[in-house]
Amino acid sequence: MAILAFAPSIYHKFYHQHQGTLIVINNTRDQEYSAENFRKFVSGSYQWRISTQSQFLADKNLVKNGKLDGLVVIQNSVNQVPAVHVYIGPQPLSITPEIRQFIQYEPFAEL
């Protein structure tokens, strides 16, 4: 009985821990993305930060050195669907498909 009573808090502790920090650089002209939308619609387990193209090299080096878990760069493409480039550090990033899906297909980016 005690195990069942504590199961939700145990699940939350192990599966909803902060898994790292991901940076997003949005180079599109037509779409706005917020850190809050990435948290809500991609993963609440990561801390999301929005950065700028001028910070790209510095952010990329932080990922390369393992100080950040990933860098997501969103760019315009010729077919109207934003191109997504995900740079990951030494650890694999299991949510890459969710990031791409959110950016390319989601209707919630303007919420």
C-alpha positions in Angstrom: 0.0 0.0 0.0 2.8 2.4 0.9 4.5 1.9 -2.5 1.3 2.8 -4.3 0.8 5.9 -2.2 4.2 7.2 -3.0 4.4 6.1 -6.6 3.4 9.5 -8.2 6.0 11.4 -6.2 8.7 8.8 -7.0 7.7 8.9 -10.7 7.9 12.7 -10.7 11.2 12.7 -9.0 12.9 10.4 -11.4 11.2 11.3 -14.7 10.7 15.0 -14.4 14.1 16.1 -13.2 15.9 18.9 -14.9 17.9 17.2 -17.6 19.9 20.2 -18.8 19.9 23.4 -20.8 19.0 23.8 -24.4 19.5 27.1 -26.4 17.3 28.1 -29.3 18.4 30.6 -32.0 15.6 31.7 -34.2 16.8 33.0 -37.6 13.3 33.1 -39.2 11.6 36.3 -40.0 8.0 35.1 -39.8 7.8 33.0 -36.7 8.4 33.7 -33.0 9.3 31.0 -30.6 9.5 31.4 -26.8 11.3 29.4 -24.2 8.0 28.8 -22.5 6.5 27.2 -25.6 9.5 24.8 -25.9 9.0 23.9 -22.3 5.3 23.3 -22.7 5.2 21.6 -26.1 8.6 19.8 -26.4 9.9 19.0 -22.9 9.5 20.5 -19.5 12.5 18.5 -18.3 14.9 21.0 -20.0 15.7 24.6 -19.3 15.1 26.4 -22.6 16.8 29.7 -23.4 16.5 31.9 -26.5 19.7 33.3 -27.9 20.8 35.3 -30.9 22.7 34.6 -34.1 25.5 36.8 -32.8 26.0 34.3 -29.9 26.0 31.3 -32.2 29.7 30.5 -32.0 29.9 31.1 -28.3 26.8 28.9 -27.7 28.1 26.2 -30.1 31.4 26.1 -28.1 29.5 25.7 -24.9 27.7 22.7 -26.3 31.0 21.3 -27.7 32.6 21.7 -24.3 29.7 20.0 -22.5 28.5 23.1 -20.7 25.2 23.1 -22.6 23.3 20.1 -23.7 22.2 21.3 -27.1 21.7 24.2 -29.5 18.8 24.4 -31.8 19.0 26.8 -34.8 15.9 27.5 -36.8 16.2 29.0 -40.3 14.0 29.9 -43.2 14.0 27.5 -46.1 12.8 27.6 -49.6 9.8 25.4 -49.0 8.2 27.6 -46.3 8.9 25.0 -43.6 11.6 26.2 -41.2 14.9 24.2 -41.4 16.0 22.9 -38.0 19.7 22.3 -37.1 20.3 20.6 -33.7 23.8 20.6 -32.3 24.4 18.3 -29.4 27.2 17.9 -27.0 28.9 14.7 -25.7 25.6 13.3 -24.4 22.9 12.1 -26.8 19.8 14.3 -27.0 16.7 12.0 -27.2 14.2 14.8 -27.9 15.5 15.8 -31.3 12.5 14.4 -33.1 10.1 16.3 -30.8 12.1 19.6 -31.4 11.8 19.1 -35.2 8.1 18.2 -35.0 7.3 21.2 -32.8 9.1 23.7 -35.2 8.0 22.2 -38.4 4.4 21.2 -37.7 3.2 22.8 -34.5 0.3 25.3 -34.6 1.1 26.6 -31.1 4.2 28.8 -31.7 2.3 32.0 -31.5 0.5 31.2 -28.3 
